[in-house]
Amino acid sequence: MGSSGTPTHCPYCALQCGMNLAPGAGGTVEVRERADFPVNRGVLCGKGRTAPTVLSPSVRPASPLVRSAGGALVPASWEEALERVAEGLGRTRAEYGADAAVVSRRGRAVAPARITAAIRPDTVFMPFHWAGEGRANTLTHPALDPASRMPEFKVCAVRVEAVAP
């Protein structure tokens, strides 16, 4: 990367706003807005401005973490972690049925659950168009980005629970 940065696009939404990525202090990556890009004309939402945060090894585990017998989080192989998830979900589905409750600190949504290899194994996906108890918007923050006034990227920490029959 040169001192002015490398031109690229924001990875988060369909707009693909233009940005430059440049080396920052301590091996970090900085985002610089691109005024010459016709889609965003130099303005980035909060998601775009913070996009390189996930590139830092300090915020990402180097391997999956699982609970030890004593309850502590310990590193594990992907095979072990995925096997634990599949076994746990299989037991839950056999005991309680196909619905699951997805719970965040802001709410709870009940929806059909499905295990698939089509998305990352550490990811829970919920469509936003469901109404009623399955509304994903009950789990996330309703804030708007102050610059673009777009809804913030709908991502949050959740846990998946069995739904009693």
Secondary structure, 3 states (H helix, E strand, C coil): CCCCCEEEECCCCCCCCEEEEEECHHHCEEEEECCCCCCCCCCCCHHHHCHHHHHCHHHCCCCCEEECCCCCEEECCHHHHHHHHHHHHHHHHHHHCCEEEEEECCEEEEEECCCCCCCCCCCCCCCCCCCHHHCHHHCCCCCECCCCCCECCCCCCCEEEECCC
